[in-house]
Amino acid sequence: MTPRERVLAALHRRRCDQLPRFEIWMDGLLAELGFSDPVAAAVALGQDCAMLPSQMPVGGNAWKTGIDEWGRVWREGTYVAGAVDTFADLVRYSPSLCLAEQRFDPESCRLAREAAPDHCLIFGTHNGPFTAAYMAMGFERFFLRLMDDRDFVARLLDTRTDWCITVYRRAIELGAEAVVLGDDAASTSGPMVTPDLWRELVLPCHRRIVEALDVPIIWHSDGDIRRLLPMAVEAGFVGVHGLDPIAGLNLADVKRDFGSDLVLVGNVDVRVLCSADMAAVRDEVDRCLMDGGAGDGYMLATCNSIFEGMDAAAVREYFTYAGTRVANTRPAR
């Protein structure tokens, strides 16, 4: 099988020749790993997917200092607050959907397709409606308004859902064959809102995104999302990424309870990649292959991403050892 065939088979619950490797975000450590191009890195490091390149809109202020076009307040590249408080703010900080065109350079996307012709091109970003809404308002204001002005929050969620659909449709036009919807919904102690409130406000947004797109969609969230997983199934997501072991998610348990409905992606504990304990790295890969790789419906990845500050040698060992193990592991029915 080619890498593309392997990923698409896994996402459609068909038999693979070997378990897919599906690291999503790798930009944070490229230089330390000896790469300047994330697509080249994905191919060289044995991944079955590669990320479609994207960029910030021209004139945007995200990841800089000040308020960006979405009402998020940044200080030297760090998110600090939200500016949206009124309907006037909502209009001001909901730019035209035409701006989605600027998220991509068609030539860069063409070169990515040429550089990884046998790989599954994916697109993933943390602009899911729930995350975008609480960042636009700021945490305190957002959660207080859930109590006394839910209509305003619903309107904000709708605008961010429109943006997601527009951006993802453009990514698909340019070659993305699967989408990862980053919509962080939980802390280590559980969901940020009750499942009932999630069902009322967020589930309809997720359903609308799934219904609008014609490629498989994987939901990403950090934290303990166990109580929200039934609604990931209801939304129509093909899979879920993260499965945060730091928040207590046990891959074997999640596979037992949801493995027939969701392709599971992730669960490799990023903490083991932050130190130089190579035995711990290998043990973590073996654990995930044992807990997730029995049967079908699992793709190996970290629970979050490859990020700045990780131990480069440990990350290299993770990719090398995982490649050796999956090559000798044929998923069994």
C-alpha positions as CSV (number, residue, x, y, z in Angstrom):
1,M,0.0,0.0,0.0
2,T,1.1,3.6,-0.5
3,P,1.0,5.9,2.5
4,R,-2.2,7.6,1.1
5,E,-3.9,4.2,0.5
6,R,-3.0,3.2,4.1
7,V,-4.5,6.3,5.7
8,L,-7.6,6.3,3.6
9,A,-8.1,2.6,4.3
10,A,-7.8,3.2,8.0
11,L,-10.2,6.2,8.0
12,H,-12.8,4.0,6.1
13,R,-12.2,1.0,8.4
14,R,-10.6,-1.2,5.7
15,R,-7.7,-3.5,6.2
16,C,-4.2,-1.9,6.1
17,D,-0.9,-3.6,5.3
18,Q,0.5,-1.9,8.4
19,L,-0.7,0.5,11.1
20,P,-0.6,4.1,9.8
21,R,1.6,6.8,11.3
22,F,-0.3,10.1,11.5
23,E,1.7,12.8,13.2
24,I,-0.2,16.0,12.5
25,W,1.7,19.1,13.7
26,M,5.5,18.9,13.4
27,D,6.6,22.4,12.8
28,G,7.9,23.2,16.3
29,L,11.1,21.1,16.1
30,L,12.0,21.0,12.4
31,A,15.3,22.8,12.6
32,E,16.5,20.6,15.5
33,L,15.6,17.5,13.4
34,G,17.5,18.8,10.4
35,F,14.6,20.0,8.2
36,S,13.3,23.3,6.9
37,D,10.3,21.9,5.1
38,P,7.5,20.1,7.1
39,V,6.4,18.1,4.1
40,A,9.9,16.8,3.5
41,A,10.2,16.1,7.2
42,A,6.9,14.1,7.2
43,V,8.1,12.0,4.2
44,A,11.6,11.4,5.6
45,L,10.4,10.5,9.1
46,G,8.1,7.9,7.8
47,Q,4.7,9.5,8.2
48,D,1.8,8.4,6.1
49,C,0.3,11.9,6.0
50,A,1.8,15.4,5.2
51,M,0.3,18.8,6.1
52,L,-1.0,21.1,3.4
53,P,0.9,24.4,3.8
54,S,-1.0,27.4,5.1
55,Q,-0.2,30.9,6.1
56,M,-1.7,33.9,8.0
57,P,-3.8,36.4,6.1
58,V,-2.0,39.4,4.8
59,G,-2.0,42.1,7.4
60,G,-3.3,39.8,10.1
61,N,-2.1,40.3,13.7
62,A,-2.3,36.7,15.0
63,W,0.7,35.6,17.0
64,K,2.1,39.1,17.2
65,T,1.1,41.9,19.6
66,G,-2.3,43.6,19.7
67,I,-5.8,42.5,18.6
68,D,-6.1,40.3,15.6
69,E,-9.0,40.2,13.1
70,W,-10.9,37.6,15.2
71,G,-10.8,39.7,18.4
72,R,-8.0,37.7,20.1
73,V,-5.5,39.8,22.1
74,W,-1.8,38.8,21.7
75,R,1.3,40.0,23.5
76,E,4.6,39.1,21.8
77,G,3.1,36.0,20.2
78,T,1.2,34.8,23.3
79,Y,-2.6,34.8,23.6
80,V,-3.6,36.8,26.6
81,A,-7.3,37.8,26.3
82,G,-10.3,38.4,24.0
83,A,-11.9,41.6,22.9
84,V,-15.4,40.5,21.8
85,D,-18.1,41.7,24.2
86,T,-21.0,43.2,22.1
87,F,-22.7,42.5,18.8
88,A,-20.8,45.5,17.4
89,D,-17.6,43.7,18.4
90,L,-18.8,40.5,16.8
91,V,-19.4,42.3,13.5
92,R,-16.0,44.1,13.8
93,Y,-14.1,40.9,14.6
94,S,-15.7,38.6,12.0
95,P,-13.9,39.4,8.8
96,S,-15.2,38.5,5.4
97,L,-15.1,34.9,4.5
98,C,-13.2,35.9,1.4
99,L,-10.2,36.2,3.7
100,A,-10.0,32.4,3.8
101,E,-8.4,32.5,0.4
102,Q,-5.4,34.2,1.9
103,R,-4.8,31.2,4.3
104,F,-3.2,29.3,1.4
105,D,-0.7,29.9,-1.4
106,P,-1.8,27.7,-4.3
107,E,1.7,27.4,-5.6
108,S,3.0,26.2,-2.2
109,C,0.2,23.6,-2.1
110,R,1.0,22.4,-5.6
111,L,4.7,21.9,-4.6
112,A,3.6,20.0,-1.5
113,R,1.5,17.7,-3.6
114,E,4.5,17.1,-5.9
115,A,6.9,16.6,-3.0
116,A,4.7,13.9,-1.4
117,P,2.7,12.3,-4.3
118,D,2.1,9.1,-2.5
119,H,1.1,10.6,0.9
120,C,-2.2,11.6,2.3
121,L,-2.4,15.4,2.3
122,I,-4.2,16.7,5.4
123,F,-5.1,20.1,6.8
124,G,-5.4,20.8,10.5
125,T,-5.8,24.0,12.5
126,H,-7.0,25.1,15.9
127,N,-9.9,27.3,14.7
128,G,-12.8,25.1,15.7
129,P,-15.9,27.1,16.7
130,F,-15.7,26.4,20.4
131,T,-12.0,27.4,20.7
132,A,-12.4,30.3,18.4
133,A,-15.3,31.6,20.5
134,Y,-13.8,31.5,23.9
135,M,-10.5,33.0,22.6
136,A,-12.4,35.8,20.9
137,M,-14.2,36.7,24.2
138,G,-11.6,35.6,26.7
139,F,-12.2,32.8,29.1
140,E,-13.9,34.6,31.9
141,R,-16.3,36.6,29.8
142,F,-17.2,33.6,27.6
143,F,-18.1,31.3,30.4
144,L,-20.0,34.0,32.3
145,R,-22.0,34.8,29.2
146,L,-23.0,31.2,28.8
147,M,-25.0,31.8,32.0
148,D,-26.7,35.0,31.1
149,D,-26.6,35.6,27.3
150,R,-26.5,32.2,25.6
151,D,-28.0,33.7,22.4
152,F,-24.9,35.9,22.0
153,V,-22.6,32.9,22.4
154,A,-24.6,30.9,19.9
155,R,-24.3,33.7,17.4
156,L,-20.5,33.8,17.9
157,L,-20.3,30.1,17.5
158,D,-22.2,30.3,14.2
159,T,-19.8,32.9,12.7
160,R,-16.8,30.8,13.7
161,T,-18.5,27.7,12.2
162,D,-18.9,29.6,8.9
163,W,-15.2,30.4,8.9
164,C,-14.2,26.8,9.6
165,I,-16.3,25.5,6.7
166,T,-14.9,28.1,4.3
167,V,-11.3,27.5,5.2
168,Y,-11.6,23.7,5.1
169,R,-13.4,23.8,1.7
170,R,-10.5,25.8,0.3
171,A,-8.0,23.4,1.8
172,I,-9.9,20.5,0.1
173,E,-9.9,22.3,-3.2
174,L,-6.1,22.6,-3.0
175,G,-5.6,18.9,-2.2
176,A,-6.4,18.1,1.4
177,E,-7.8,14.6,1.6
178,A,-8.6,14.6,5.4
179,V,-9.2,17.5,7.9
180,V,-8.3,17.7,11.5
181,L,-10.6,20.1,13.4
182,G,-8.7,21.5,16.4
183,D,-11.4,22.4,18.9
184,D,-10.0,22.1,22.4
185,A,-12.8,21.4,24.8
186,A,-11.3,20.1,28.1
187,S,-8.8,20.3,30.9
188,T,-7.2,17.5,32.7
189,S,-10.2,17.3,35.0
190,G,-12.9,17.1,32.3
191,P,-14.8,19.2,29.8
192,M,-14.9,22.9,30.0
193,V,-18.7,22.8,29.8
194,T,-21.3,20.2,30.7
195,P,-22.2,17.6,28.1
196,D,-25.8,19.0,28.1
197,L,-24.4,22.4,27.1
198,W,-22.1,20.9,24.6
199,R,-25.0,19.1,23.0
200,E,-27.1,22.3,22.9
201,L,-24.4,24.7,21.6
202,V,-21.4,22.9,20.0
203,L,-22.7,19.7,18.6
204,P,-24.9,21.5,16.0
205,C,-21.8,23.4,14.9
206,H,-19.8,20.2,14.5
207,R,-22.6,18.5,12.6
208,R,-22.8,21.5,10.2
209,I,-19.0,21.3,9.6
210,V,-19.2,17.5,8.9
211,E,-22.2,17.8,6.6
212,A,-20.5,20.6,4.6
213,L,-17.3,18.8,3.8
214,D,-16.8,15.7,1.7
215,V,-13.6,14.3,3.3
216,P,-13.1,12.5,6.6
217,I,-12.9,14.8,9.6
218,I,-10.9,14.1,12.7
219,W,-11.7,16.0,15.9
220,H,-8.7,17.1,18.0
221,S,-8.9,18.1,21.6
222,D,-6.5,18.0,24.5
223,G,-7.8,17.1,28.0
224,D,-10.3,14.6,29.4
225,I,-13.0,14.5,26.7
226,R,-14.4,11.1,27.6
227,R,-17.8,12.5,28.5
228,L,-18.0,14.3,25.0
229,L,-16.9,11.3,22.9
230,P,-20.5,10.1,22.4
231,M,-21.3,13.4,20.7
232,A,-18.2,13.1,18.5
233,V,-19.9,10.0,17.2
234,E,-23.2,11.9,16.8
235,A,-21.5,14.8,15.0
236,G,-20.2,12.4,12.3
237,F,-16.5,12.7,13.0
238,V,-14.6,9.8,11.5
239,G,-12.0,9.9,14.2
240,V,-10.6,11.7,17.3
241,H,-7.1,12.8,17.9
242,G,-5.2,13.5,21.1
243,L,-6.5,10.9,23.6
244,D,-4.5,12.8,26.2
245,P,-2.8,10.4,28.6
246,I,-1.8,13.3,30.8
247,A,-5.6,13.8,31.4
248,G,-6.0,10.1,32.3
249,L,-7.3,8.8,29.0
250,N,-6.5,5.1,28.7
251,L,-6.2,4.0,25.1
252,A,-7.4,0.5,25.6
253,D,-10.5,1.7,27.5
254,V,-11.4,4.2,24.8
255,K,-10.9,1.6,22.1
256,R,-13.2,-0.8,23.9
257,D,-15.9,1.8,24.3
258,F,-15.6,3.8,21.1
259,G,-13.3,1.9,18.8
260,S,-16.2,0.6,16.7
261,D,-17.4,4.1,16.0
262,L,-14.2,6.3,15.9
263,V,-10.8,5.9,14.4
264,L,-8.4,6.7,17.3
265,V,-5.3,8.8,16.7
266,G,-2.6,9.6,19.2
267,N,-2.1,8.8,22.9
268,V,1.7,8.7,22.8
269,D,2.6,10.7,25.9
270,V,4.6,13.8,24.9
271,R,6.4,13.9,28.2
272,V,8.6,11.0,27.2
273,L,9.8,13.1,24.2
274,C,10.9,15.8,26.5
275,S,13.8,13.8,28.1
276,A,16.6,11.7,26.8
277,D,15.2,8.3,28.2
278,M,15.2,6.3,25.0
279,A,13.9,3.2,26.7
280,A,10.9,5.1,27.9
281,V,10.3,6.3,24.3
282,R,10.3,2.7,23.0
283,D,8.1,1.5,25.9
284,E,5.6,4.3,25.1
285,V,5.4,3.3,21.4
286,D,5.0,-0.4,22.4
287,R,2.2,0.5,24.8
288,C,0.2,2.4,22.2
289,L,0.7,-0.3,19.6
290,M,-0.5,-2.9,22.1
291,D,-3.5,-0.8,23.3
292,G,-4.6,0.8,20.1
293,G,-3.3,-1.5,17.3
294,A,-5.3,-4.6,18.0
295,G,-7.8,-4.9,15.2
296,D,-8.3,-1.8,13.1
297,G,-9.2,1.8,13.7
298,Y,-6.0,3.2,15.2
299,M,-3.2,5.5,13.8
300,L,0.0,6.1,15.8
301,A,0.7,9.7,16.8
302,T,1.6,11.8,19.8
303,C,-1.3,13.0,22.0
304,N,-0.6,16.6,20.8
305,S,2.2,17.5,18.4
306,I,6.0,17.7,18.0
307,F,6.8,21.0,19.7
308,E,9.6,23.3,20.7
309,G,11.5,22.2,23.8
310,M,11.3,18.4,23.1
311,D,14.5,16.4,23.2
312,A,15.5,16.1,19.5
313,A,17.2,12.7,20.1
314,A,14.1,11.3,21.8
315,V,11.9,12.5,18.9
316,R,14.2,10.9,16.4
317,E,14.1,7.7,18.4
318,Y,10.3,7.9,18.5
319,F,10.1,8.1,14.7
320,T,12.8,5.5,14.0
321,Y,11.5,3.0,16.5
322,A,7.9,3.5,15.5
323,G,8.8,2.8,11.9
324,T,10.5,-0.4,12.8
325,R,7.6,-1.6,14.9
326,V,4.8,-0.8,12.5
327,A,6.7,-2.4,9.6
328,N,6.6,-5.6,11.6
329,T,3.0,-5.3,12.9
330,R,0.1,-6.2,10.6
331,P,-3.2,-5.0,12.0
332,A,-5.4,-8.0,12.7
333,R,-9.1,-8.3,12.3
